């Protein structure tokens, strides 16, 4: 236990951690906490209040009090910083040592270095991730495995964009005056402190993806954090750039307002599917079968309510001079040529839809998908770095369009229920073992997958949905399937204690009587790490 200033470091020491957790860096974190922790907790309380209103009324609309912001055609955002003008392919992944090299060398234009959904929040992962980013920028990663494979960052690496954890998460390994510090400020602060100036000196800048925002006031808080932090570190105002993930249904109704609040630092918006669906289920859980979704594999971006959301995102971004970034392609190319060809064909179709709709780029989860995504956007963009000139004035989306879940085609199936249980348990086992990005059944999964899988089980149980074939989803059926999957996982050699912990977490969240305000797996990060520590 190491006290520095107002901060106490509870996490254990490992090799070179002192290069990240310097007294000066910790003092900077303490200043961020002093300036913004009160507002953060107030905004989290506002989330609870608004969730209660939605639960009681089942209504959501564009804000009347910000109508003037939406109607004003005169304002624009700061736009792309150096290295962000062309974002046609972005690769995502945790800042692990080898992933850092593979992502930077993948041929993608941007790497989303993910401290959030793709990182299990162990102390080792959080601090070593910061160290890996620092080493990559300084050119200090050059390693050869015993098998002779060399890991070294090449001469034309992708631009790094860091995704810190969301406002709702604590970092339990760092205490400020005896309480856990906001994980978002830890991830942001350490990266900006150590790498901000280094990135500027190399012709880039400190860039961030902002997750889980629920309204424009949370965007305002981030903008104030950027302004304060740049002033503290002597970085010119407006150097930081932020791209916001629109992955909550409430944020979808405030896209203009979010960009407006961040306009001095905003670079774009991103469309994220799984977290968006989780948010929709969470906020409208009590409002009947109209909000019950079919198998998640059937809930593609061509469903009417998701199409309305993505078209509004492109329209809003391009009207304001911001990049619109499409969603994730999660396929993991395998050894079977036919299966890989089929997976790449699906990826191509998805990216062609995005490029045709006006997106300026899109995400992939594996280096093997970069070429496919790049080919699609090369064809759409040609020599242009983006298509901000496509303002999509043909798009007119109403509140009813965004909430038209009842128009979703498809039904829950036995295969979908079993898949949700199998994927959630496999992911949770990996998470408890310290891995946040996991290949499961040919797809690269992260926390968002476990969230929607577990949430769909709860929804189908709550509404006693009937699966295709006639069987109703009951607690007995779900428990029987969980027991079967537990046996399979143990037969595969997984630690029984870890499997049991994953089962307990799934049962607690999927079989409960009520859907709590924060039911995302990443909101249980402290619980997961505690279970993992106990099991160890």
C-alpha positions in Angstrom: 0.0 0.0 0.0 1.7 3.2 -1.2 0.2 6.6 -0.3 1.1 9.5 -2.6 -0.5 12.9 -2.0 -4.2 12.2 -1.5 -3.9 8.9 -3.4 -3.3 5.5 -1.9 -2.2 2.8 -4.4 -3.7 -0.5 -3.3 -2.6 -2.5 -6.4 0.5 -4.6 -6.2 3.9 -3.5 -7.7 5.2 -5.1 -10.9 8.2 -4.5 -13.1 8.3 -0.9 -14.4 5.0 0.1 -12.8 6.8 3.0 -11.2 7.3 4.5 -14.7 3.5 5.0 -14.9 2.6 5.6 -11.2 5.0 8.5 -10.7 4.3 11.0 -7.9 3.7 13.6 -10.5 1.2 11.5 -12.4 -0.6 10.5 -9.2 -0.8 14.2 -8.2 -2.3 15.0 -11.6 -4.9 12.3 -11.0 -5.7 13.8 -7.6 -6.2 17.2 -9.2 -8.6 15.7 -11.7 -10.5 14.0 -8.9 -10.8 17.2 -6.8 -12.1 19.1 -9.8 -14.7 16.7 -11.2 -15.6 13.9 -8.8 -18.5 15.8 -7.3 -20.1 16.5 -10.7 -19.5 12.9 -11.8 -21.4 11.5 -8.8 -24.2 14.0 -9.4 -24.6 12.9 -13.0 -24.7 9.3 -11.9 -27.5 10.2 -9.6 -29.3 11.9 -12.5 -29.0 8.7 -14.5 -30.9 6.9 -11.8 -33.5 9.6 -11.7 -34.0 9.5 -15.4 -34.1 5.7 -15.5 -36.9 5.9 -12.9 -38.9 8.3 -15.1 -38.5 6.1 -18.1 -39.5 3.0 -16.1 -42.7 4.9 -15.0 -43.6 6.5 -18.3 -42.1 4.5 -21.1 -41.7 7.7 -23.1 -38.6 9.2 -24.7 -38.3 12.2 -27.0 -35.9 14.8 -28.3 -35.4 17.4 -25.6 -37.5 20.5 -26.0 -35.1 22.7 -24.0 -32.3 22.1 -26.5 -34.4 22.6 -29.6 -32.4 25.7 -30.5 -29.1 23.8 -30.5 -30.6 21.2 -33.0 -32.1 23.9 -35.2 -29.0 26.1 -35.4 -27.1 25.3 -38.7 -24.2 27.6 -37.9 -22.1 25.6 -35.5 -19.6 23.0 -36.3 -17.2 20.8 -34.3 -13.4 21.0 -34.2 -13.2 18.0 -36.5 -10.3 15.7 -37.2 -6.9 16.3 -35.6 -3.6 15.3 -37.3 -3.8 11.6 -38.1 -7.6 11.4 -37.9 -8.7 12.8 -41.2 -8.9 9.3 -42.8 -10.6 6.7 -40.6 -11.8 4.3 -43.2 -10.6 1.3 -41.1 -10.3 1.2 -37.3 -9.2 -1.9 -35.4 -10.1 -2.4 -31.8 -8.5 -4.4 -29.0 -7.0 -4.2 -25.5 -3.6 -2.6 -25.0 -1.8 -5.9 -24.4 1.8 -6.1 -25.5 1.4 -8.2 -28.6 -2.0 -6.8 -29.5 -0.4 -3.3 -29.4 2.0 -4.4 -32.1 -0.5 -6.3 -34.2 -3.0 -3.5 -34.2 -0.5 -0.7 -35.0 0.9 -2.8 -37.8 -2.5 -4.1 -39.1 -3.0 -1.7 -42.0 -5.9 0.0 -40.2 -5.8 3.8 -40.1 -6.8 3.9 -36.4 -6.3 1.6 -33.4 -8.9 1.9 -30.6 -6.8 1.0 -27.6 -9.5 -0.2 -25.3 -9.3 0.0 -21.5 -13.1 -0.5 -21.3 -15.1 -3.4 -22.8 -12.1 -5.4 -24.2 -10.0 -5.2 -21.0 -10.6 -7.2 -17.8 -9.9 -4.5 -15.2 -7.2 -6.3 -13.2 -4.5 -4.0 -11.9 -1.9 -5.6 -14.1 -4.0 -5.0 -17.2 -4.7 -1.4 -16.4 -1.1 -0.3 -15.6 0.7 -2.5 -18.1 -1.7 -1.3 -20.8 -0.5 2.3 -20.1 3.1 1.1 -20.2 2.6 -0.6 -23.5 1.2 2.5 -25.1 4.1 4.5 -23.8 6.6 2.0 -25.1 4.9 1.9 -28.5 5.0 5.6 -28.9 8.7 5.6 -27.8 9.6 2.8 -30.1 10.6 0.5 -27.3 8.7 -2.6 -28.3 11.0 -5.0 -30.1 10.7 -8.6 -28.9 11.2 -12.1 -30.4 9.3 -15.1 -29.1 11.0 -18.5 -28.5 9.3 -19.6 -31.7 11.1 -16.9 -33.6 8.3 -14.4 -34.2 9.3 -10.8 -33.9 7.0 -8.1 -32.4 8.0 -4.6 -33.4 6.0 -1.6 -34.4 6.5 -0.7 -38.0 7.2 2.6 -39.7 3.5 3.6 -40.5 1.5 2.6 -37.5 -2.1 3.3 -36.9 -3.2 6.4 -35.0 -3.9 5.6 -31.4 -7.3 6.5 -29.9 -7.7 5.5 -26.3 -11.0 4.4 -24.9 -11.1 4.9 -21.1 -13.7 3.2 -18.9 -17.1 4.8 -18.5 -18.2 7.4 -15.9 -20.0 4.7 -13.8 -17.0 2.6 -13.0 -14.6 2.8 -10.0 -10.9 2.0 -10.0 -10.7 0.1 -6.7 -6.9 -0.1 -6.8 -6.5 3.7 -6.4 -8.1 5.4 -3.4 -8.5 9.2 -3.1 -9.1 10.2 0.5 -10.1 6.6 1.1 -12.6 6.1 -1.7 -12.1 4.5 -5.2 -11.2 7.0 -7.9 -13.3 7.2 -11.1 -11.9 4.7 -13.6 -12.5 7.1 -16.5 -10.3 9.8 -15.0 -7.6 7.2 -14.2 -7.4 5.9 -17.7 -7.7 9.3 -19.3 -5.3 11.0 -16.9 -2.5 8.5 -17.0 -2.5 8.4 -20.8 -2.6 12.2 -21.3 0.0 12.8 -18.6 2.5 10.3 -20.1 1.7 10.3 -23.8 -0.1 13.6 -24.6 3.0 15.7 -25.4 4.8 12.7 -26.9 2.0 12.3 -29.4 1.9 16.0 -30.3 5.7 16.0 -30.8 5.3 13.2 -33.3 2.7 15.0 -35.3 -0.4 13.5 -33.8 -2.3 14.2 -30.6 -4.0 12.7 -27.6 -7.2 11.2 -28.9 -10.0 9.4 -27.0 -13.2 7.4 -27.6 -15.8 8.2 -24.9 -18.1 5.3 -23.9 -21.5 4.9 -22.2 -22.5 8.5 -22.3 -26.2 8.8 -21.6 -26.8 12.6 -22.2 -25.2 15.8 -23.2 -24.4 16.9 -19.6 -22.0 13.9 -19.4 -20.4 15.2 -22.6 -20.1 18.6 -21.1 -18.3 17.1 -18.1 -15.8 15.4 -20.5 -15.3 18.7 -22.3 -14.5 20.5 -19.0 -12.1 17.6 -18.1 -10.3 18.2 -21.4 -10.1 21.9 -20.9 -8.8 21.6 -17.3 -6.3 18.8 -18.1 -4.8 20.7 -21.1 -4.4 23.7 -18.9 -2.7 21.8 -16.1 -0.3 20.1 -18.5 0.4 23.2 -20.7 -1.2 21.6 -23.7 -2.9 24.0 -26.1 -6.7 24.2 -25.7 -8.5 22.1 -28.3 -5.6 19.7 -28.9 -7.5 16.7 -27.4 -10.0 15.1 -29.8 -12.9 12.9 -28.7 -15.1 10.5 -30.6 -18.3 9.6 -28.7 -19.8 6.1 -28.9 -23.6 6.5 -29.2 -24.4 3.2 -27.4 -27.2 4.2 -25.2 -30.8 4.9 -26.3 -31.0 8.2 -24.4 -27.8 9.4 -26.1 -29.3 8.7 -29.5 -31.9 11.4 -28.8 -29.1 13.9 -28.0 -26.5 13.5 -30.7 -26.5 17.1 -31.7 -26.4 18.2 -28.1 -23.5 15.9 -27.3 -21.5 17.2 -30.3 -22.3 20.8 -29.3 -21.0 20.3 -25.7 -17.8 18.8 -27.1 -17.6 21.0 -30.1 -14.1 22.4 -29.2 -12.8 18.8 -29.0 -15.2 16.6 -31.0 -14.0 14.5 -33.9 -17.0 12.2 -34.5 -19.6 9.7 -33.3 -19.6 5.9 -33.5 -22.6 3.5 -33.7 -22.3 0.6 -31.3 -24.9 -2.2 -31.5 -24.7 -4.5 -28.5 -24.5 -1.8 -25.8 -27.3 0.2 -27.6 -29.6 -2.9 -27.5 -28.8 -3.4 -23.8 -29.6 0.2 -23.0 -32.9 -0.1 -24.9 -33.9 -3.3 -23.0 -32.8 -1.8 -19.7 -34.8 1.4 -20.1 -37.9 -0.1 -21.4 -37.9 -3.4 -19.5 -41.2 -2.8 -17.8 -43.1 -1.8 -20.9 -44.3 -5.0 -22.5 -43.7 -7.3 -25.3 -43.2 -4.6 -27.9 -39.6 -4.2 -26.6 -38.8 -7.9 -26.6 -36.1 -8.7 -29.1 -35.5 -11.9 -31.1 -32.1 -13.8 -31.1 -29.3 -11.3 -31.1 -27.9 -12.8 -34.3 -31.2 -11.6 -36.0 -30.9 -8.1 -34.6 -28.7 -6.7 -37.4 -28.4 -3.0 -38.3 -31.0 -3.5 -41.1 -33.7 -3.8 -38.4 -35.9 -0.6 -38.8 -35.2 0.9 -35.4 -31.4 0.4 -35.8 -31.5 1.7 -39.3 -33.2 4.9 -38.1 -30.5 5.3 -35.4 -27.5 4.8 -37.8 -29.0 7.1 -40.5 -29.6 9.8 -37.9 -26.0 9.4 -36.7 -24.6 9.9 -40.2 -26.9 12.9 -40.8 -26.0 14.5 -37.5 -22.3 14.0 -37.9 -21.9 15.3 -41.4 -24.1 18.3 -40.7 -21.7 19.3 -38.0 -18.4 18.4 -39.7 -17.8 15.2 -37.6 -16.8 11.7 -38.8 -19.4 9.0 -38.6 -17.8 5.7 -37.7 -19.7 2.4 -38.3 -20.0 -0.7 -36.1 -18.0 -3.7 -35.3 -17.1 -6.7 -37.6 -16.3 -9.3 -35.0 -15.5 -12.4 -37.2 -12.3 -14.2 -36.4 -10.8 -15.8 -39.6 -10.1 -19.5 -39.0 -8.3 -22.4 -40.6 -11.4 -23.6 -42.6 -11.2 -21.8 -46.0 -14.9 -22.1 -46.7 -16.0 -20.9 -43.3 -13.5 -18.0 -43.5 -14.8 -17.0 -47.0 -18.4 -17.1 -45.8 -17.5 -14.9 -42.8 -15.6 -12.4 -44.9 -18.6 -12.2 -47.3 -20.9 -11.2 -44.4 -18.4 -8.6 -43.3 -18.2 -7.2 -46.8 -22.0 -6.9 -47.0 -22.1 -5.1 -43.7 -19.4 -2.7 -44.6 -20.9 -2.0 -48.0 -24.2 -1.0 -46.3 -22.2 1.3 -44.0 -20.2 2.9 -46.8 -23.4 3.3 -48.9 -25.2 5.0 -46.0 -22.4 7.6 -45.7 -20.2 6.3 -42.9 -16.6 7.5 -43.1 -15.1 4.3 -41.7 -15.8 1.3 -39.6 -14.5 -1.1 -37.0 -13.0 -4.5 -37.2 -11.9 -6.7 -34.3 -9.2 -8.8 -36.0 -6.3 -7.9 -38.4 -7.6 -10.5 -40.8 -10.6 -8.3 -41.5 -8.7 -5.1 -42.3 -8.2 -5.7 -46.0 -11.9 -6.5 -46.6 -13.1 -3.4 -44.8 -10.5 -1.2 -46.5 -11.4 -2.5 -50.0 -15.1 -1.6 -49.4 -14.3 1.9 -48.2 -11.6 2.4 -50.8 -14.3 1.8 -53.4 -16.7 4.2 -51.8 -14.1 7.0 -50.9 -11.5 6.7 -53.7 -8.8 9.2 -52.9 -11.0 11.2 -50.5 -10.3 10.8 -46.8 -14.0 10.7 -45.9 -17.4 11.5 -47.2 -18.5 14.4 -45.0 -19.9 16.1 -48.1 -22.7 13.5 -48.0 -25.0 15.4 -45.7 -27.9 12.9 -46.0 -30.5 15.7 -46.1 -32.9 12.9 -47.2 -32.9 11.5 -43.7 -35.8 12.5 -41.4 -35.9 10.4 -38.2 -38.6 10.7 -35.5 -38.7 9.6 -31.9 -41.1 6.9 -32.9 -38.7 5.6 -35.5 -35.9 5.2 -32.9 -38.3 3.3 -30.6 -39.9 1.1 -33.3 -38.7 -2.1 -31.7 -42.2 -3.6 -32.4 -41.3 -3.6 -36.1 -38.3 -5.9 -35.5 -38.7 -9.2 -37.5 -37.7 -12.5 -36.0 -38.4 -14.5 -32.8 -36.4 -16.0 -30.0 -35.3 -19.6 -30.8 -33.9 -22.5 -28.7 -30.6 -22.1 -30.5 -30.5 -18.4 -29.5 -31.2 -19.1 -25.9 -28.5 -21.8 -25.7 -26.1 -19.5 -27.5 -26.7 -16.6 -25.1 -25.9 -18.9 -22.1 -22.9 -20.5 -23.7 -21.3 -17.3 -24.9 -22.0 -15.4 -21.6 -20.5 -18.2 -19.5 -17.4 -18.6 -21.7 -16.8 -14.9 -21.8 -17.2 -14.6 -18.0 -14.7 -17.4 -17.4 -12.2 -15.6 -19.6 -12.9 -12.3 -17.9 -12.4 -13.7 -14.5 -9.1 -15.1 -15.8 -8.0 -11.6 -16.9 -8.9 -11.6 -20.6 -11.3 -9.0 -21.9 -11.3 -9.8 -25.6 -12.1 -13.4 -26.3 -12.7 -15.5 -29.4 -15.9 -17.5 -28.8 -17.4 -19.6 -31.6 -15.6 -17.7 -34.4 -16.4 -14.2 -33.1 -14.2 -11.8 -31.1 -16.3 -11.0 -28.0 -16.0 -8.4 -25.3 -18.1 -7.2 -22.3 -20.8 -5.9 -24.6 -21.6 -9.4 -25.9 -22.0 -10.7 -22.3 -24.2 -7.8 -21.5 -26.7 -8.3 -24.3 -26.6 -12.1 -24.0 -27.4 -12.0 -20.3 -29.9 -9.2 -20.7 -31.8 -11.1 -23.4 -32.1 -14.2 -21.1 -33.6 -11.9 -18.5 -36.0 -10.3 -21.0 -37.3 -13.6 -22.4 -37.7 -15.0 -18.8 -39.5 -11.8 -17.6 -42.0 -11.9 -20.5 -42.2 -15.7 -20.6 -41.4 -15.5 -24.3 -42.1 -18.5 -26.4 -39.3 -19.9 -28.5 -39.8 -21.0 -32.1 -41.2 -24.5 -31.7 -43.5 -23.6 -28.8 -41.5 -23.9 -25.5 -41.7 -21.0 -23.1 -38.6 -19.6 -21.5 -38.7 -20.6 -17.8 -36.3 -20.5 -14.9 -36.1 -24.3 -14.9 -35.2 -24.3 -18.6 -32.5 -21.7 -18.2 -31.0 -23.4 -15.1 -30.9 -26.7 -17.0 -29.1 -25.1 -19.9 -26.7 -23.4 -17.5 -25.9 -26.7 -15.8 -25.2 -28.3 -19.2 -22.8 -25.6 -20.2 -21.1 -25.7 -16.8 -20.4 -29.4 -17.3 -19.0 -28.7 -20.8 -16.7 -25.9 -19.5 -15.4 -28.1 -16.7 -14.8 -31.0 -19.1 -12.7 -28.6 -21.2 -10.3 -28.2 -18.3 -11.5 -24.8 -16.9 -10.9 -24.2 -13.2 -14.1 -25.4 -11.4 -14.0 -22.4 -9.0 -13.8 -19.9 -11.9 -16.6 -21.7 -13.8 -18.8 -21.7 -10.6 -18.1 -18.0 -10.2 -19.2 -17.3 -13.8 -22.4 -19.3 -13.2 -23.2 -17.4 -10.1 -22.8 -14.1 -11.9 -25.0 -15.2 -14.8 -27.7 -16.5 -12.5 -27.6 -13.4 -10.4 -28.1 -11.1 -13.4 -30.3 -13.2 -15.7 -32.6 -14.9 -13.2 -33.4 -12.0 -10.9 -36.9 -10.6 -10.4 -35.9 -7.1 -11.5 -33.5 -5.6 -14.0 -31.3 -3.3 -11.8 -30.3 0.2 -13.0 -26.8 -1.0 -13.8 -26.8 -4.5 -15.0 -23.9 -4.4 -17.4 -21.1 -6.8 -16.8 -18.6 -4.0 -16.6 -20.6 -2.4 -13.8 -19.8 -5.6 -11.9 -16.1 -5.2 -12.5 -15.2 -5.0 -8.8 -17.3 -8.0 -8.0 -15.7 -10.0 -10.8 -12.2 -9.1 -9.7 -13.0 -9.9 -6.1 -14.3 -13.3 -7.1 -11.3 -13.9 -9.2 -9.0 -12.9 -6.3 -10.9 -15.2 -3.9 -10.7 -18.1 -6.3 -7.0 -17.6 -6.7 
